[in-house]
Amino acid sequence: MSELRFSPLLGCLLALAAGVLTTLTASPFELWWLGPVAVGLLYLGIHALTPGQAALRGWCYGLGLFGSGTSWVYVSIHDYGYTGVPLAVFLTALFVASMALFLAVTLWLYRRLCGPRLAFLSFAGAWVLGEWLRTWLFTGFPWLLLGSAHVDSPLAPWAPIGGVYLLSLITALTGTLLVEFLARRWWTTAPVAALWLVPLALLPTQWTQPAGEPLRVALLQGNLDQLIKWTPEGQREAANTYSELTRAQPDAVDLIVWPEAALPMFEDQARPILERVQSNLSPGTALLTGILQRDAEGSYFNSVIALGEAEGEYRKEHLVPFGEYLPLESLLAGTIAFFDLPMPAMTRGPSGQAPMRVAGTTIGNAICYEIIYADLVAERARDSELLMTVSNDTWFGESIGPLQHLQMARLRALENGRYLIRATSNGVTVIVDPRGRITARAPQFEVASITGEAVPMRGFTPFTRTGSWPAWLLALLLVLPGLRLLHKP
């Protein structure tokens, strides 16, 4: 079946459809069972193609995936980047076409290096190696990875073992095996059944244990208008909104969390506001807030700082290109409004930062975009008992972006067996338990606060200990049997 031939047009249309199906596996659609179908559509007929034809097929898949799954890029560019419709459409299309090249390169390399021998293994392995490439090259963009859809699927128990890339590998392998099944290779039913039924029957559902008493947490969501946020009016509104929400919290709360850049000003400018808020905190209550910092050397940081009964600070390590810094600044700065950052370019925080501490509980931070990097979060989880992420998802507008972002955050909690608290500017603000389940949730696009319990957890999942490298190594081993150079006479 992998040698089945299609016309070039039909092959590209099927690949485009497969990309759209992959978007449907993710939030808010959550049709996770379509993942193997999408992979199967690309695997069909792959060995009847030249490397160039396979690259075109992969690029069409990428167009379908990113064109349907990252449409929120247009919202960020047009609505909040002060860019006209024609240019915003062009820049969005350029982004989609550029990201699709990762899939083109993956399939080109696969056809160039691999033959039909044990192709169901090598294709699945190549898929995950392509996701690895997309995670790290040019700062990386691990959005809509195939495995991200499975936080609620029967495969979810694999996440604490091998993380999102193991989930991707199992999904891709299921897709190739199903194609082989359609070719009347009946033996494929056994490995498919094992991959999907073993988690339900044999794998633990809990790898970590409570490390102390639950923290009573309050997460605040100001729902401020992004278009006026950085004006004097927006700054006053932010200060009033978060001060009032904080005063309204019960005395029994251990920790109050404000989202990323909750006060749209630098820490030194916000200090009088923060001191007033701190003076009104109940004894024993801590407050953590996202805020921008600047130092005497002229560096700027996207940070989380502590007030009240808390210790430490965190400076964002993995920055967003075009949002927090401008690549090729000497060439692009000033060319169009979108490339004029609304604030000074940020500086990366150092690696290996110590966790923050609240009520004896260590907290590992990930600001906004960082939460999509599984290995970065696992690194934080090794030193902490609770995970926290603050974000400003206002840039997504009313698109599907915030729900995709939430799904990936939930997967980080599941991978590491940690509670995760997530405060965002306009949603989705949640508390997530160690199995990736939401225990408290604020409505989107409203001024709101939620309170609930977050239990500090001790112990490591296998994924927390090792990160993703075992899944990447397994993917490489699956590719090896299909390499042509190993089968030359």
C-alpha positions in Angstrom: 0.0 0.0 0.0 2.9 2.4 0.6 3.7 1.9 -3.2 0.2 2.9 -4.2 0.3 5.5 -7.0 -1.7 8.7 -7.1 -1.8 11.5 -9.6 0.4 14.4 -8.4 -2.7 16.6 -7.9 -4.6 14.0 -5.9 -1.5 13.3 -3.8 -1.1 16.9 -2.9 -4.8 17.3 -2.1 -4.7 14.3 0.2 -1.7 15.7 1.9 -3.4 19.1 2.3 -6.4 17.3 3.8 -4.1 15.3 6.1 -2.7 18.6 7.5 -6.2 19.9 8.2 -7.1 16.6 9.9 -4.1 17.0 12.2 -5.4 20.4 13.3 -8.7 18.7 14.1 -6.9 16.4 16.5 -5.9 19.3 18.7 -8.1 21.7 20.9 -10.8 22.8 20.6 -11.8 19.9 18.3 -9.9 17.2 20.1 -10.6 14.5 17.5 -7.3 12.7 18.5 -8.2 9.5 16.6 -7.7 11.4 13.3 -3.9 11.5 14.0 -3.1 8.1 12.6 -5.4 8.8 9.7 -3.5 11.9 8.8 -0.1 10.0 8.9 -1.6 7.1 6.9 -2.6 9.5 4.1 1.0 10.7 3.8 2.4 7.2 4.0 0.2 5.9 1.2 2.2 5.7 -2.0 5.2 7.4 -0.5 7.7 4.9 -2.1 6.3 5.6 -5.6 7.5 9.2 -5.3 10.9 10.8 -6.1 12.5 12.7 -3.2 11.3 15.9 -4.9 7.7 14.7 -5.2 7.8 13.6 -1.5 9.0 17.0 -0.5 6.1 18.6 -2.4 3.7 16.2 -0.7 5.2 17.1 2.7 5.0 20.8 2.0 1.3 20.5 1.1 0.7 18.7 4.4 2.4 21.6 6.2 0.3 24.1 4.3 -2.8 22.3 5.5 -1.5 21.9 9.1 -0.3 25.5 9.7 -2.8 27.1 7.4 -5.7 25.7 9.5 -3.9 25.3 12.8 -2.1 28.6 13.2 -4.5 31.1 11.7 -4.2 33.1 14.9 -0.9 34.4 13.4 -3.0 36.7 11.3 -4.8 38.0 14.4 -1.5 38.9 16.0 -0.1 40.6 12.9 -3.3 42.5 11.8 -5.2 43.2 15.0 -2.3 43.9 17.3 0.6 44.4 14.9 -1.0 47.5 13.2 -0.6 45.9 9.8 -3.0 46.3 6.9 -5.0 43.4 5.6 -3.0 42.7 2.4 0.3 42.8 4.1 -1.0 40.8 7.1 -2.4 38.1 4.7 1.0 38.0 2.9 3.0 37.7 6.2 0.7 35.0 7.5 1.0 33.1 4.2 4.8 33.5 4.3 4.8 32.1 7.9 2.7 29.1 6.9 4.7 28.4 3.8 8.0 28.7 5.7 6.8 26.3 8.5 5.6 23.8 5.9 9.2 23.5 4.7 10.0 21.5 7.8 7.6 18.8 6.6 9.0 19.1 3.1 12.5 18.5 4.3 11.4 15.6 6.5 9.8 13.7 3.6 12.6 14.6 1.1 15.2 13.1 3.5 13.0 10.1 4.1 12.7 9.3 0.4 16.3 10.1 -0.2 17.6 7.9 2.5 15.0 5.2 3.1 13.6 2.4 1.0 10.4 0.2 1.4 12.1 -2.3 3.7 10.3 -2.1 7.1 8.9 1.3 5.9 6.2 1.3 8.6 8.9 1.7 11.2 11.3 4.1 9.4 8.5 6.4 8.3 7.2 6.8 11.9 10.7 7.3 13.1 11.4 9.9 10.5 8.2 11.7 11.4 9.4 12.2 15.0 12.9 13.2 14.0 11.2 15.9 11.8 9.3 17.1 14.9 12.6 17.2 16.8 14.1 19.4 14.0 11.1 21.7 14.1 11.5 22.0 17.9 15.1 23.4 17.9 16.0 24.8 14.5 15.8 28.6 14.3 14.7 28.8 18.0 12.0 26.2 17.3 8.3 26.0 17.0 6.9 22.8 18.6 3.3 23.8 18.0 0.8 21.2 16.8 3.1 18.3 17.4 1.2 15.1 16.6 1.4 13.8 20.2 0.1 17.0 21.8 -3.5 15.9 21.0 -3.3 12.9 23.4 -3.6 14.4 26.8 -7.2 13.0 27.0 -6.8 9.9 24.7 -6.1 6.2 25.7 -2.4 7.0 24.9 -2.2 9.5 27.7 -0.4 7.1 30.2 2.5 7.0 27.8 3.2 10.7 28.4 4.9 10.4 31.8 7.2 7.8 30.3 8.3 9.4 27.0 6.6 12.7 26.7 5.0 14.3 23.7 7.5 12.8 21.2 6.7 9.2 22.3 3.1 10.0 21.8 3.9 11.3 18.3 5.9 8.2 17.6 3.1 5.9 18.7 0.5 7.9 16.7 2.7 7.9 13.6 3.4 4.1 13.9 -0.3 3.4 14.3 -1.0 5.3 11.1 1.6 3.3 9.1 0.5 0.0 10.6 -3.1 0.7 9.7 -2.0 1.2 6.1 -0.2 -2.1 6.2 -3.4 -3.6 7.6 -5.3 -2.4 4.6 -2.8 -4.2 2.5 -3.9 -7.4 4.2 -1.0 -7.7 6.5 -3.2 -8.9 9.3 -0.3 -9.2 11.8 -0.3 -5.5 12.2 -3.4 -5.7 14.5 -1.3 -7.1 17.3 1.2 -4.1 17.7 -1.6 -1.6 17.2 -3.6 -3.2 20.0 -0.6 -3.4 22.2 0.3 0.3 21.7 -3.2 1.4 22.6 -4.3 -1.2 25.2 -1.1 -1.6 27.3 -1.5 1.9 28.8 -5.0 1.1 30.0 -4.0 -2.2 31.5 -0.4 -2.0 32.7 0.9 1.5 33.0 0.7 3.5 36.3 -1.7 6.4 36.5 0.3 8.2 39.2 4.1 8.4 39.3 4.5 11.1 42.0 3.2 11.6 45.5 2.1 14.6 47.6 5.0 16.4 49.3 3.0 18.4 51.7 -0.3 20.2 52.4 -2.2 21.7 49.5 -1.6 25.3 48.7 -4.8 27.4 48.4 -4.2 29.5 45.3 -6.0 32.3 43.6 -5.4 33.1 39.9 -6.4 36.5 38.6 -7.5 37.3 35.0 -7.8 41.1 34.3 -9.1 40.8 30.7 -7.5 44.1 29.7 -7.7 45.5 26.2 -4.4 44.8 24.5 -4.8 47.8 22.1 -4.7 50.3 25.0 -2.8 48.3 27.5 0.4 50.2 27.2 -1.2 53.7 27.2 -1.5 55.7 30.4 -5.2 54.8 30.5 -4.4 51.1 30.1 -1.8 51.3 32.9 -4.3 52.9 35.3 -6.9 50.3 34.4 -4.5 47.4 35.0 -3.4 48.8 38.4 -7.0 49.3 39.5 -8.2 45.9 38.2 -5.5 43.7 39.7 -5.5 45.7 43.0 -9.2 45.2 43.4 -9.2 41.6 42.4 -6.4 41.0 45.0 -8.3 42.8 47.8 -11.3 40.5 47.0 -9.4 37.3 47.7 -10.2 35.4 51.0 -7.6 35.6 53.8 -7.0 31.8 53.7 -5.3 32.0 50.3 -1.6 31.0 50.4 -0.7 32.3 46.9 -2.1 34.9 44.5 -0.9 34.9 40.9 -1.1 37.7 38.4 -0.5 36.9 34.7 2.4 37.8 32.4 3.1 41.6 32.3 0.0 42.1 34.4 1.0 45.7 35.0 2.0 47.2 31.6 5.1 49.0 33.0 8.6 48.2 34.2 9.0 47.0 37.8 10.7 50.2 38.9 7.7 52.2 37.6 5.2 49.8 39.2 7.0 49.7 42.6 4.6 52.1 44.4 1.6 50.1 43.2 3.2 46.8 44.2 4.1 48.2 47.6 0.5 49.2 48.2 -0.7 45.8 47.1 1.8 44.0 49.3 0.8 46.1 52.4 -2.7 44.9 52.0 -1.9 41.2 51.7 -3.1 39.0 54.5 -0.3 37.6 56.8 1.2 34.5 55.2 -0.1 35.3 51.7 2.3 35.4 48.8 1.8 37.1 45.4 3.7 36.2 42.2 3.3 38.4 39.2 4.6 38.6 35.7 6.3 42.0 35.0 9.0 43.6 32.8 12.3 44.5 34.4 15.2 46.6 33.3 18.7 46.8 34.7 21.4 49.4 34.9 23.2 48.0 31.8 20.2 48.6 29.6 18.9 45.0 29.5 15.2 44.2 29.6 13.6 41.0 30.9 10.2 39.4 30.9 10.0 38.2 34.5 8.1 36.8 37.4 8.7 38.5 40.8 7.6 37.7 44.3 5.7 39.8 46.9 4.8 39.0 50.5 5.6 35.5 51.8 7.6 34.4 48.8 11.2 34.2 47.6 13.0 34.4 44.3 12.4 35.7 40.8 12.4 34.2 37.3 13.5 35.8 34.0 12.2 34.2 30.8 14.8 32.1 29.1 13.2 31.2 25.8 12.1 34.4 24.0 9.5 34.7 21.2 11.0 35.9 17.8 9.2 39.0 16.5 7.3 39.3 19.8 10.1 39.8 22.3 13.1 40.3 20.0 13.6 41.0 16.3 15.7 38.6 14.3 17.9 40.4 11.8 17.1 43.6 13.5 19.5 45.7 11.4 17.6 44.7 8.2 14.0 44.5 9.4 13.7 47.3 12.0 11.6 50.2 10.7 10.5 48.5 7.4 6.9 47.9 8.5 4.9 48.6 11.6 4.8 44.8 12.5 8.6 44.8 13.0 8.5 47.7 15.4 8.3 46.0 18.8 5.8 47.6 21.3 8.5 47.5 23.9 12.3 47.3 23.9 13.8 43.9 22.9 14.0 41.5 25.7 17.2 39.8 27.0 17.3 36.0 27.7 17.3 35.0 31.3 20.1 32.7 32.4 19.7 29.0 32.3 19.6 27.0 35.6 17.7 29.6 37.5 16.6 28.5 41.0 12.9 27.8 41.6 10.8 30.3 43.5 9.5 29.4 46.9 6.1 29.9 48.5 5.0 28.4 51.9 7.9 25.9 51.7 6.9 24.8 48.2 9.3 25.1 45.3 7.8 26.5 42.1 9.1 26.0 38.6 8.2 28.8 36.1 7.6 28.9 32.4 6.4 32.2 30.9 3.9 32.0 28.1 5.6 30.4 25.0 8.0 28.5 27.2 5.3 26.0 28.3 5.3 24.4 24.8 8.9 23.2 25.2 8.6 19.8 26.9 12.2 19.5 27.8 12.5 23.0 29.2 9.6 22.3 31.5 10.9 18.9 32.5 14.2 20.6 33.6 12.1 23.0 35.8 10.1 20.1 37.2 13.3 18.3 38.4 13.9 21.2 40.9 10.3 22.0 41.9 7.2 20.6 43.5 4.7 22.7 41.6 4.7 24.1 38.0 3.4 27.6 37.2 3.0 29.4 33.9 1.8 33.0 33.3 0.8 34.1 29.9 -0.8 36.9 27.8 -2.9 35.1 25.3 -4.6 38.3 24.3 -2.5 38.3 21.1 -4.5 35.3 19.9 -7.8 37.2 19.9 -10.8 34.9 19.8 -9.0 32.3 17.7 -8.3 28.6 18.6 -4.8 29.6 19.7 -5.5 29.9 23.5 -7.1 26.5 23.5 -4.2 24.9 21.7 -1.8 26.6 24.2 -3.8 25.3 27.1 -3.8 21.8 25.8 0.0 21.8 25.6 0.2 23.2 29.1 -2.0 20.4 30.4 0.3 17.9 28.7 3.3 19.4 30.6 1.5 18.6 33.9 0.8 15.1 32.8 4.4 14.5 31.6 5.9 15.6 34.9 3.3 14.4 37.4 3.0 18.0 38.8 0.1 20.3 39.5 0.3 23.3 37.1 -1.3 26.7 37.8 -1.8 28.9 34.8 -2.8 32.6 35.0 -3.5 34.4 31.8 -4.6 37.9 30.8 -7.9 36.9 29.3 -8.0 33.1 29.4 -7.7 30.3 29.7 -6.8 30.6 33.4 -6.8 27.1 35.0 -5.5 24.8 37.7 -4.4 21.4 36.3 -3.7 18.2 38.3 -0.8 15.8 37.8 -2.9 13.7 35.3 -3.5 16.7 33.1 -7.1 17.3 34.2 -8.5 20.8 34.8 -9.8 21.2 38.4 -10.7 24.9 38.2 -11.2 27.1 35.2 -12.0 30.8 34.6 -14.3 31.8 31.7 -12.5 33.4 28.7 -12.7 37.1 27.9 -14.0 38.1 31.3 -12.5 39.8 34.4 -12.3 36.8 36.7 -10.5 35.0 39.5 -10.5 31.3 40.4 -9.4 29.7 43.7 -8.5 26.1 44.3 -5.9 23.8 45.7 -2.6 22.9 44.2 -0.7 20.0 45.9 3.1 20.1 45.9 4.3 16.8 44.5 7.6 14.9 45.0 9.2 12.2 42.9 9.9 12.1 39.2 8.2 10.5 36.2 10.5 8.7 33.8 10.1 11.6 31.4 11.1 14.2 34.1 14.3 12.2 34.7 15.3 11.8 31.1 13.5 14.3 29.0 12.8 13.5 25.3 16.1 12.0 24.3 14.9 8.3 24.7 12.0 9.0 22.4 14.3 10.7 19.9 16.8 7.8 20.1 14.0 5.3 19.6 12.8 7.2 16.5 16.4 7.1 15.2 16.6 3.3 15.8 13.3 2.8 13.9 14.7 4.7 10.9 17.9 2.6 10.7 16.4 -0.6 9.3 15.0 1.3 6.4 18.2 3.1 5.4 19.3 2.3 1.8 23.0 2.3 2.6 22.5 -0.7 5.0 20.9 -2.8 2.2 23.4 -2.3 -0.7 24.8 -5.5 -2.1 
